[in-house]
Amino acid sequence: MPEGRDLRFRTRVRMEMPVRIRQVPPPQDFVEIRTTLDVSRNGLLFRTRQTYELNSTIWVTMPYSVNAEDKGPEFPATVVRIIRLPTGDIEVGVQFHSAHADRWNHSVYTTFTKPITATEKRVKNRVRMTLPILVRAGALLDESVTLDVSRTGVLFVSSQTYTIGQRVFVVIPYQPTGLVSGTLVEEPGEVVRFVERAGVRGVAVRFTARDEKPPFA
């Protein structure tokens, strides 16, 4: 049976993302690297075999790269839900404290108008989230940040020239060290729409099947 109330009030997206979790006493002093099951602007869900206590405070680094020189800042969160599985694993739902939740809000997003190109065809829930992203289109490598993400696509800031239907490859979340170490995993996609206002341009990409090999493998 789940422990704790389901306090989620933000749209969630199923997304696998490396995350560093640090517990502080009580109950214990412990650090582990896990992979998220889903994320939202205000929280995340991950699976573990470690012991967590309901309403305890943990510190979260997301996205996390073990190879990066700068591991990124930690943000406090509260354990609000624990689901014990028959396998012995537990799923832990955490809610970010207000400082962390506000961090995901990208002010540029609120300036956008309705899409000016192509038809709106999104069928999956989106989460407004700022994550580092690398987009490859031919010889072009476009390093930027996301405005929102979903299981089937992403909207990111870009001043580069793209065309509707253009084939691209996306790395999200992007860590520059992966380009050197050869650990990048690309998601193939295609450009489906643009959003523009006040000189800020958003490019929407729909993920497609993995039918091409990434060049960094």
JOBELKA-V938285 format. One record per residue. N is the residue number from 1. RES is the residue in three letters. BURIAL is I if it has 16 or more other ideal C-beta (glycine too) atoms within 10 Angstrom, else O. D_CENTER is the distance of its C-alpha to the mean C-alpha in Angstrom with 1 decimal. Layout:
n->N res->RES burial->BURIAL d_center->D_CENTER
n->N res->RES burial->BURIAL d_center->D_CENTER
This chain:
n->1 res->MET burial->O d_center->27.9
n->2 res->PRO burial->O d_center->24.8
n->3 res->GLU burial->I d_center->25.5
n->4 res->GLY burial->O d_center->24.6
n->5 res->ARG burial->O d_center->23.9
n->6 res->ASP burial->O d_center->20.9
n->7 res->LEU burial->O d_center->19.9
n->8 res->ARG burial->I d_center->16.8
n->9 res->PHE burial->O d_center->17.4
n->10 res->ARG burial->I d_center->14.1
n->11 res->THR burial->O d_center->12.7
n->12 res->ARG burial->I d_center->10.5
n->13 res->VAL burial->I d_center->8.4
n->14 res->ARG burial->O d_center->9.2
n->15 res->MET burial->I d_center->6.5
n->16 res->GLU burial->O d_center->7.8
n->17 res->MET burial->I d_center->6.4
n->18 res->PRO burial->I d_center->9.3
n->19 res->VAL burial->I d_center->10.2
n->20 res->ARG burial->I d_center->13.7
n->21 res->ILE burial->I d_center->15.7
n->22 res->ARG burial->O d_center->19.0
n->23 res->GLN burial->I d_center->21.7
n->24 res->VAL burial->O d_center->24.7
n->25 res->PRO burial->O d_center->28.1
n->26 res->PRO burial->O d_center->28.8
n->27 res->PRO burial->O d_center->28.2
n->28 res->GLN burial->O d_center->27.5
n->29 res->ASP burial->O d_center->26.4
n->30 res->PHE burial->O d_center->23.8
n->31 res->VAL burial->O d_center->20.7
n->32 res->GLU burial->O d_center->18.6
n->33 res->ILE burial->O d_center->15.6
n->34 res->ARG burial->I d_center->13.8
n->35 res->THR burial->O d_center->11.1
n->36 res->THR burial->I d_center->9.1
n->37 res->LEU burial->I d_center->10.6
n->38 res->ASP burial->I d_center->8.7
n->39 res->VAL burial->I d_center->6.8
n->40 res->SER burial->I d_center->8.2
n->41 res->ARG burial->I d_center->9.2
n->42 res->ASN burial->I d_center->11.8
n->43 res->GLY burial->I d_center->11.0
n->44 res->LEU burial->I d_center->9.9
n->45 res->LEU burial->I d_center->12.1
n->46 res->PHE burial->I d_center->13.1
n->47 res->ARG burial->O d_center->16.4
n->48 res->THR burial->O d_center->19.0
n->49 res->ARG burial->O d_center->22.8
n->50 res->GLN burial->O d_center->23.2
n->51 res->THR burial->O d_center->24.8
n->52 res->TYR burial->I d_center->23.1
n->53 res->GLU burial->O d_center->25.1
n->54 res->LEU burial->O d_center->24.3
n->55 res->ASN burial->O d_center->23.9
n->56 res->SER burial->I d_center->23.6
n->57 res->THR burial->O d_center->21.5
n->58 res->ILE burial->I d_center->19.0
n->59 res->TRP burial->I d_center->17.1
n->60 res->VAL burial->I d_center->13.4
n->61 res->THR burial->I d_center->12.0
n->62 res->MET burial->I d_center->8.2
n->63 res->PRO burial->I d_center->7.3
n->64 res->TYR burial->I d_center->10.8
n->65 res->SER burial->I d_center->13.2
n->66 res->VAL burial->O d_center->16.7
n->67 res->ASN burial->O d_center->18.3
n->68 res->ALA burial->O d_center->17.3
n->69 res->GLU burial->O d_center->20.2
n->70 res->ASP burial->O d_center->18.3
n->71 res->LYS burial->O d_center->16.2
n->72 res->GLY burial->O d_center->14.6
n->73 res->PRO burial->O d_center->15.7
n->74 res->GLU burial->I d_center->15.7
n->75 res->PHE burial->I d_center->15.2
n->76 res->PRO burial->O d_center->17.4
n->77 res->ALA burial->I d_center->16.5
n->78 res->THR burial->I d_center->19.0
n->79 res->VAL burial->I d_center->19.3
n->80 res->VAL burial->I d_center->20.1
n->81 res->ARG burial->I d_center->20.2
n->82 res->ILE burial->I d_center->21.5
n->83 res->ILE burial->O d_center->22.2
n->84 res->ARG burial->O d_center->24.7
n->85 res->LEU burial->O d_center->24.7
n->86 res->PRO burial->O d_center->28.0
n->87 res->THR burial->O d_center->26.8
n->88 res->GLY burial->O d_center->26.7
n->89 res->ASP burial->O d_center->23.0
n->90 res->ILE burial->I d_center->21.4
n->91 res->GLU burial->I d_center->18.2
n->92 res->VAL burial->I d_center->17.2
n->93 res->GLY burial->I d_center->15.6
n->94 res->VAL burial->I d_center->15.0
n->95 res->GLN burial->I d_center->15.1
n->96 res->PHE burial->I d_center->14.3
n->97 res->HIS burial->O d_center->17.5
n->98 res->SER burial->O d_center->18.0
n->99 res->ALA burial->O d_center->17.4
n->100 res->HIS burial->I d_center->13.8
n->101 res->ALA burial->I d_center->13.2
n->102 res->ASP burial->O d_center->14.9
n->103 res->ARG burial->O d_center->13.0
n->104 res->TRP burial->I d_center->10.0
n->105 res->ASN burial->O d_center->12.9
n->106 res->HIS burial->I d_center->13.6
n->107 res->SER burial->O d_center->17.3
n->108 res->VAL burial->O d_center->17.6
n->109 res->TYR burial->I d_center->16.1
n->110 res->THR burial->O d_center->19.1
n->111 res->THR burial->O d_center->21.5
n->112 res->PHE burial->I d_center->20.7
n->113 res->THR burial->O d_center->23.4
n->114 res->LYS burial->O d_center->23.4
n->115 res->PRO burial->I d_center->22.7
n->116 res->ILE burial->O d_center->25.7
n->117 res->THR burial->O d_center->25.4
n->118 res->ALA burial->O d_center->25.0
n->119 res->THR burial->O d_center->24.7
n->120 res->GLU burial->O d_center->21.8
n->121 res->LYS burial->O d_center->21.0
n->122 res->ARG burial->O d_center->17.6
n->123 res->VAL burial->O d_center->18.1
n->124 res->LYS burial->O d_center->14.7
n->125 res->ASN burial->O d_center->13.3
n->126 res->ARG burial->I d_center->10.8
n->127 res->VAL burial->I d_center->8.7
n->128 res->ARG burial->I d_center->9.5
n->129 res->MET burial->I d_center->6.8
n->130 res->THR burial->I d_center->7.7
n->131 res->LEU burial->I d_center->6.0
n->132 res->PRO burial->I d_center->8.8
n->133 res->ILE burial->I d_center->9.7
n->134 res->LEU burial->I d_center->13.0
n->135 res->VAL burial->I d_center->14.9
n->136 res->ARG burial->I d_center->18.3
n->137 res->ALA burial->I d_center->21.1
n->138 res->GLY burial->O d_center->24.3
n->139 res->ALA burial->O d_center->25.2
n->140 res->LEU burial->O d_center->22.7
n->141 res->LEU burial->O d_center->19.7
n->142 res->ASP burial->I d_center->17.7
n->143 res->GLU burial->O d_center->15.4
n->144 res->SER burial->I d_center->13.6
n->145 res->VAL burial->I d_center->10.7
n->146 res->THR burial->I d_center->8.8
n->147 res->LEU burial->I d_center->10.5
n->148 res->ASP burial->I d_center->8.8
n->149 res->VAL burial->I d_center->7.0
n->150 res->SER burial->I d_center->8.7
n->151 res->ARG burial->O d_center->9.9
n->152 res->THR burial->I d_center->12.5
n->153 res->GLY burial->I d_center->11.4
n->154 res->VAL burial->I d_center->9.9
n->155 res->LEU burial->I d_center->11.9
n->156 res->PHE burial->I d_center->12.2
n->157 res->VAL burial->I d_center->15.1
n->158 res->SER burial->I d_center->17.9
n->159 res->SER burial->O d_center->21.6
n->160 res->GLN burial->O d_center->22.3
n->161 res->THR burial->O d_center->24.4
n->162 res->TYR burial->I d_center->22.9
n->163 res->THR burial->O d_center->24.8
n->164 res->ILE burial->O d_center->24.1
n->165 res->GLY burial->O d_center->23.8
n->166 res->GLN burial->O d_center->23.1
n->167 res->ARG burial->O d_center->21.6
n->168 res->VAL burial->I d_center->18.5
n->169 res->PHE burial->I d_center->16.3
n->170 res->VAL burial->I d_center->12.6
n->171 res->VAL burial->I d_center->10.9
n->172 res->ILE burial->I d_center->7.1
n->173 res->PRO burial->I d_center->6.3
n->174 res->TYR burial->I d_center->10.0
n->175 res->GLN burial->I d_center->12.5
n->176 res->PRO burial->O d_center->16.0
n->177 res->THR burial->O d_center->17.8
n->178 res->GLY burial->I d_center->16.6
n->179 res->LEU burial->O d_center->18.7
n->180 res->VAL burial->O d_center->21.7
n->181 res->SER burial->O d_center->21.3
n->182 res->GLY burial->O d_center->20.6
n->183 res->THR burial->O d_center->17.6
n->184 res->LEU burial->I d_center->15.3
n->185 res->VAL burial->O d_center->14.3
n->186 res->GLU burial->I d_center->14.3
n->187 res->GLU burial->I d_center->13.5
n->188 res->PRO burial->I d_center->16.5
n->189 res->GLY burial->I d_center->16.6
n->190 res->GLU burial->I d_center->18.9
n->191 res->VAL burial->I d_center->19.1
n->192 res->VAL burial->I d_center->20.1
n->193 res->ARG burial->I d_center->20.5
n->194 res->PHE burial->I d_center->20.7
n->195 res->VAL burial->I d_center->20.6
n->196 res->GLU burial->O d_center->22.8
n->197 res->ARG burial->O d_center->24.5
n->198 res->ALA burial->O d_center->26.1
n->199 res->GLY burial->O d_center->25.3
n->200 res->VAL burial->O d_center->21.6
n->201 res->ARG burial->I d_center->20.3
n->202 res->GLY burial->I d_center->17.1
n->203 res->VAL burial->I d_center->16.8
n->204 res->ALA burial->I d_center->15.4
n->205 res->VAL burial->I d_center->14.8
n->206 res->ARG burial->I d_center->15.4
n->207 res->PHE burial->I d_center->14.5
n->208 res->THR burial->O d_center->17.8
n->209 res->ALA burial->O d_center->19.4
n->210 res->ARG burial->O d_center->19.2
n->211 res->ASP burial->O d_center->22.7
n->212 res->GLU burial->O d_center->22.7
n->213 res->LYS burial->O d_center->22.5
n->214 res->PRO burial->O d_center->20.1
n->215 res->PRO burial->O d_center->22.4
n->216 res->PHE burial->I d_center->21.0
n->217 res->ALA burial->O d_center->21.7
